[in-house]
Amino acid sequence: MQVLLSDSIAANDWPIARDVVDYLGIEVPDPEDDSEVLGDFEMLADQGVSEFDMEQIAGDPDEDSDQLVHQLVDLMRLSGPFERAIN
């Protein structure tokens, strides 16, 4: 199983985020700490998304989630099918 959590602080409020932290064997971070991206940054490497790209995308707190998904889809070269599926 491969997991990635873009906001470690979310483990304080969201059960699925807590499950990821538990799976990774990490203590739930203090809500006052800075958030971290945790998990397997290579989970989409076989789809053309490098570890560096995944870390940059998952760690971008200023971008909307739909834009982040579009970035991933572009890197995986699936823009055409993705656009047809969402429209």
Secondary structure, DSSP 8 states (H G I E B T S, - for coil): ---EES-GGGGGT-HHHHHHHHHHT-----TTS----EE-TTTTGGGT--HHHHHHHHT-TTS-HHHHHHHHHHHTT-HHHHHHHH-
